[in-house]
Amino acid sequence: MNRFERMPPMPGEAQVEFRDGDFRVLRPGPFVRCAATGVAIPLDDLKYWDVDRNEAYASPQARLKALGVNVKL
């Protein structure tokens, strides 16, 4: 396998360590779950997370929901 060949997708949810400005994949997988909504978020689309809670969010509104702010999703 060379660097241009894609590896087959790993089954199941990825385990991720969230950091300031980036994240590190601890266990490969195609997605993580939103902590507020439970929706699967592809790692390529992951943009929102909380470093202190080590949680991923599908959107800014999902983050507010996790904080207990009443928002419509």
Contacts in CASP RR format, 6 or more apart in sequence:
PFRMAT RR
TARGET T0000
AUTHOR 0000-0000-0000
METHOD contacts of the structure
MODEL  1
MNRFERMPPMPGEAQVEFRDGDFRVLRPGPFVRCAATGVAIPLDDLKYWD
VDRNEAYASPQARLKALGVNVKL
1 7 0 8 1.000
9 29 0 8 1.000
9 30 0 8 1.000
10 28 0 8 1.000
10 29 0 8 1.000
10 30 0 8 1.000
11 29 0 8 1.000
12 29 0 8 1.000
12 30 0 8 1.000
12 31 0 8 1.000
13 29 0 8 1.000
13 31 0 8 1.000
13 32 0 8 1.000
13 33 0 8 1.000
13 40 0 8 1.000
14 25 0 8 1.000
14 26 0 8 1.000
14 27 0 8 1.000
14 28 0 8 1.000
14 29 0 8 1.000
14 30 0 8 1.000
14 31 0 8 1.000
14 32 0 8 1.000
14 43 0 8 1.000
15 25 0 8 1.000
15 26 0 8 1.000
15 27 0 8 1.000
16 23 0 8 1.000
16 24 0 8 1.000
16 25 0 8 1.000
16 26 0 8 1.000
16 32 0 8 1.000
16 43 0 8 1.000
16 46 0 8 1.000
16 54 0 8 1.000
16 56 0 8 1.000
17 23 0 8 1.000
17 24 0 8 1.000
17 26 0 8 1.000
17 54 0 8 1.000
18 49 0 8 1.000
18 50 0 8 1.000
18 51 0 8 1.000
18 54 0 8 1.000
18 55 0 8 1.000
18 56 0 8 1.000
19 51 0 8 1.000
20 51 0 8 1.000
23 46 0 8 1.000
23 49 0 8 1.000
25 43 0 8 1.000
29 43 0 8 1.000
30 42 0 8 1.000
30 43 0 8 1.000
31 40 0 8 1.000
31 41 0 8 1.000
31 42 0 8 1.000
31 43 0 8 1.000
32 40 0 8 1.000
32 41 0 8 1.000
32 43 0 8 1.000
32 46 0 8 1.000
32 56 0 8 1.000
33 39 0 8 1.000
33 40 0 8 1.000
33 41 0 8 1.000
33 56 0 8 1.000
34 40 0 8 1.000
34 41 0 8 1.000
34 56 0 8 1.000
34 57 0 8 1.000
34 58 0 8 1.000
34 62 0 8 1.000
35 50 0 8 1.000
35 53 0 8 1.000
35 55 0 8 1.000
35 56 0 8 1.000
35 57 0 8 1.000
35 62 0 8 1.000
35 66 0 8 1.000
36 57 0 8 1.000
36 58 0 8 1.000
36 62 0 8 1.000
36 63 0 8 1.000
36 65 0 8 1.000
36 66 0 8 1.000
37 58 0 8 1.000
37 62 0 8 1.000
37 65 0 8 1.000
37 73 0 8 1.000
38 58 0 8 1.000
39 58 0 8 1.000
41 56 0 8 1.000
41 58 0 8 1.000
46 56 0 8 1.000
48 56 0 8 1.000
48 57 0 8 1.000
48 58 0 8 1.000
48 59 0 8 1.000
48 60 0 8 1.000
48 62 0 8 1.000
48 63 0 8 1.000
49 55 0 8 1.000
49 56 0 8 1.000
49 57 0 8 1.000
50 57 0 8 1.000
50 63 0 8 1.000
50 66 0 8 1.000
53 66 0 8 1.000
55 66 0 8 1.000
57 63 0 8 1.000
57 66 0 8 1.000
59 73 0 8 1.000
61 71 0 8 1.000
61 72 0 8 1.000
61 73 0 8 1.000
62 73 0 8 1.000
64 71 0 8 1.000
65 71 0 8 1.000
65 73 0 8 1.000
END
